């Protein structure tokens, strides 16, 4: 791989980050796993575009990107970072003691020019850091699975790489086309996460984003593919999973902790999202 993220991880009992790397005509991808037992620093500057899907939870950390303010790092699981050609990133991190990983895609600018032609040449891509975009996340997760497979299919790999590159273009220009900007979405998501145990209304979310209720609902769905209600419902269900793993907590207690008014409402939503009741889920893990 001609270009790659440079990581400085202090040796911990002989362990080093696990890297899986593959390349397909104009695209290169890698999956890096760190054990979370020690901190590390990183940097990247290259002539390729850089796209990262994070599954990392930090106790502390900081990221610096050309032209952007320094950003503190916390829970950045399922977030995406994009750097256009020539843009630099550096930082340091103290991850939580869990299996943390990042999936990276590097691609030659010419790989997009060949497909998008003048449309690509007419834009000036801007970097973004730790944003959430469900469509792009899904594409990169499929690419991650492919990287980790013993015999990846080249056609599928190239198709996923190209799809991810095109979706980045949509994310970059999206905030100017009836979509939430990355900063707006991040503020909204942080508000949801901090107030999950409370009743959350569309008016509150729109105020956080600085939009009217009508424009917010449309812009939010254009980014996530879901209405604000559907998104918050699914997020509440996902956050209930680790609580259900604790047999000492009643279903009523779990429901209240993630913002449902009752165990009945919680069970209905859980079944809608997961296809089984929370009680059935609990039985499946015992």
C-alpha positions in Angstrom: 0.0 0.0 0.0 1.6 3.3 -1.1 0.0 5.5 1.5 -1.2 4.5 5.0 -2.1 5.9 8.3 1.0 6.2 10.5 0.4 5.0 14.0 2.8 5.1 17.0 1.6 2.6 19.5 4.0 1.9 22.5 4.8 -1.8 22.6 2.6 -3.5 25.1 3.8 -7.0 26.1 4.8 -7.7 22.5 1.5 -6.7 21.0 1.2 -4.5 17.9 -1.9 -3.2 16.0 -3.4 -5.7 13.7 -3.5 -4.5 10.1 -5.3 -6.1 7.2 -4.6 -4.4 3.8 -6.0 -4.8 0.3 -5.9 -2.8 -2.9 -8.0 -2.7 -6.1 -7.1 -0.4 -9.1 -7.0 3.2 -7.7 -8.4 2.1 -4.3 -6.7 0.8 -1.2 -8.3 -0.3 2.1 -7.2 -1.4 5.5 -8.6 -2.5 8.8 -6.6 -1.6 11.9 -7.3 -3.1 15.4 -5.8 -1.7 18.6 -6.4 -3.5 21.9 -7.2 -0.5 24.0 -4.5 -1.3 26.6 -2.4 1.7 25.9 -2.5 5.1 24.2 -1.2 5.9 20.7 -0.6 8.8 18.3 -1.3 8.9 14.6 -0.9 11.1 11.5 -1.6 11.1 7.7 -0.8 13.3 4.8 -1.0 12.0 1.3 -2.0 12.5 -2.3 -5.0 10.2 -1.9 -8.4 10.9 -0.5 -8.8 9.5 3.0 -12.0 8.0 4.4 -12.3 6.4 7.8 -15.0 4.5 9.7 -14.3 4.5 13.4 -15.2 1.9 16.0 -13.3 3.6 18.8 -14.3 4.8 22.3 -11.8 7.2 23.9 -11.3 8.0 27.5 -9.4 11.0 26.1 -7.9 12.2 22.9 -7.5 15.0 20.4 -7.6 15.3 16.6 -6.1 18.1 14.4 -7.1 18.5 10.8 -5.9 21.2 8.4 -8.2 24.2 8.4 -10.4 23.0 11.3 -10.4 23.6 15.0 -8.9 21.0 17.3 -11.5 18.5 18.4 -11.6 16.4 21.6 -12.4 12.8 21.1 -14.8 10.6 23.1 -17.2 8.0 21.9 -16.7 8.1 18.1 -18.1 4.6 17.3 -19.8 4.5 13.9 -18.5 8.0 13.0 -16.8 8.9 9.7 -13.9 11.1 8.9 -13.0 12.4 5.4 -9.9 14.2 4.2 -9.5 15.4 0.6 -6.2 15.0 -1.2 -3.3 16.8 0.5 -5.2 17.4 3.8 -3.3 16.4 6.9 -4.6 14.8 10.1 -2.8 14.1 13.4 -3.8 13.3 16.9 -3.4 11.2 20.0 -5.8 8.9 21.8 -6.3 7.1 25.1 -8.9 4.4 24.2 -11.1 2.6 26.6 -10.0 -1.0 27.3 -12.0 -2.7 24.5 -11.3 -3.9 21.0 -11.1 -0.6 19.0 -10.7 -0.5 15.3 -10.8 1.8 12.2 -11.5 0.9 8.6 -9.7 3.1 6.1 -10.2 3.7 2.4 -7.7 5.6 0.3 -8.5 6.5 -3.2 -6.8 8.3 -6.1 -8.6 11.5 -7.2 -8.4 10.2 -10.8 -10.6 7.2 -9.7 -13.5 9.6 -9.2 -12.7 11.9 -12.2 -13.0 8.9 -14.5 -16.5 8.2 -13.3 -17.9 11.6 -12.4 -16.1 13.7 -14.9 -16.9 17.4 -14.8 -19.1 17.1 -11.8 -16.2 16.0 -9.7 -13.9 18.7 -11.1 -16.3 21.5 -10.3 -16.3 20.9 -6.5 -13.8 21.6 -3.9 -14.2 18.8 -1.3 -14.0 19.9 2.3 -12.8 17.7 5.2 -15.2 16.5 7.9 -14.5 14.8 11.2 -16.5 12.3 13.2 -19.8 12.7 11.4 -22.6 10.1 11.3 -24.1 9.2 7.9 -26.0 5.9 7.9 -25.7 5.2 4.2 -22.0 5.7 4.0 -21.5 3.8 7.3 -23.3 0.8 5.8 -21.1 0.9 2.7 -17.9 1.0 4.8 -19.1 -1.7 7.1 -19.6 -4.0 4.0 -16.1 -3.1 2.9 -14.8 -3.9 6.3 -16.4 -7.3 6.2 -14.8 -7.9 2.8 -11.3 -6.9 4.0 -11.6 -9.4 6.8 -12.8 -12.2 4.6 -10.3 -14.8 3.5 -11.1 -14.6 -0.2 -12.6 -11.2 -1.1 -14.3 -10.8 -4.5 -12.5 -8.1 -6.5 -15.6 -7.0 -8.4 -17.6 -6.5 -5.2 -14.6 -4.8 -3.6 -14.2 -2.3 -6.4 -18.0 -1.6 -6.5 -18.1 -0.9 -2.7 -15.0 1.4 -3.0 -16.5 3.3 -5.8 -19.9 3.6 -4.0 -18.2 4.9 -0.9 -16.2 7.5 -2.9 -19.4 8.7 -4.6 -21.3 8.8 -1.3 -18.6 11.0 0.2 -19.3 13.5 -2.6 -22.9 13.6 -1.6 -22.0 14.1 2.1 -19.6 17.0 1.2 -22.2 18.9 -0.8 -25.2 17.7 1.2 -25.3 20.5 3.7 -25.9 23.0 0.9 -28.6 20.8 -0.6 -31.4 20.5 2.0 -29.3 18.4 4.4 -28.0 18.9 7.9 -24.3 19.9 7.9 -21.9 17.6 9.8 -21.7 20.1 12.7 -25.5 20.4 12.9 -25.9 16.6 13.0 -23.3 16.2 15.6 -24.9 18.8 17.8 -28.3 17.1 17.4 -26.9 13.6 18.0 -25.0 14.8 21.1 -28.2 16.3 22.5 -30.1 13.1 21.9 -27.4 11.0 23.6 -27.3 13.4 26.6 -31.1 13.5 27.0 -32.1 10.0 26.0 -33.8 9.4 29.4 -36.1 12.4 28.8 -38.9 13.1 26.5 -37.3 14.5 23.3 -39.4 16.6 20.9 -38.8 17.7 17.3 -39.0 21.3 18.3 -36.1 20.8 20.7 -34.0 19.0 18.1 -34.8 21.7 15.5 -33.7 24.4 18.0 -30.4 22.6 18.5 -29.8 22.5 14.7 -31.0 26.2 14.3 -33.8 25.3 11.9 -37.6 25.4 11.8 -39.4 22.1 12.6 -40.3 21.7 8.9 -36.9 22.2 7.5 -35.2 20.2 10.3 -37.4 17.1 9.8 -36.7 17.1 6.0 -32.9 17.8 6.4 -32.6 15.2 9.1 -34.2 12.5 7.0 -32.0 13.4 4.0 -29.0 12.6 6.2 -30.1 9.6 8.2 -32.8 8.1 6.0 -35.1 8.2 9.0 -37.5 10.6 10.6 -36.3 12.1 13.9 -38.9 9.9 15.7 -37.7 6.7 14.1 -34.1 7.6 14.6 -34.5 8.3 18.4 -36.7 5.1 18.8 -34.0 2.9 17.2 -31.2 4.6 19.2 -33.1 4.0 22.4 -33.5 0.4 21.6 -29.7 0.0 20.8 -28.8 1.7 24.0 -31.0 -0.7 26.0 -29.0 -3.7 24.9 -26.1 -3.5 27.4 -28.7 -2.8 30.1 -30.6 -5.9 29.2 -27.4 -7.8 29.7 -27.7 -7.0 33.4 -30.2 -9.5 34.9 -30.6 -7.3 38.0 -32.4 -4.6 36.1 -36.1 -5.1 35.5 -37.6 -4.3 32.1 -39.3 -1.3 33.6 -36.0 0.0 34.9 -34.4 -0.5 31.5 -37.3 1.2 29.7 -37.1 4.3 32.0 -33.3 4.5 31.6 -33.5 4.9 27.9 -36.5 7.2 27.7 -39.6 4.9 27.3 -42.6 5.7 29.5 -43.3 2.1 30.3 -42.1 -1.5 29.8 -45.0 -2.0 27.4 -44.0 0.8 25.2 -40.4 -0.4 25.4 -41.3 -4.0 24.4 -43.3 -2.7 21.4 -40.5 -0.6 20.2 -37.9 -3.3 20.8 -39.9 -5.8 18.8 -40.3 -3.3 16.0 -36.6 -2.7 15.7 -35.1 -6.1 16.6 -37.9 -8.5 15.6 -38.2 -10.0 19.1 -39.3 -8.9 22.6 -36.7 -7.7 25.1 -37.7 -10.7 27.3 -36.9 -13.0 24.4 -33.6 -11.3 23.8 -32.7 -11.8 27.5 -33.5 -15.5 27.3 -31.3 -15.8 24.2 -28.2 -14.5 26.0 -28.5 -16.6 29.1 
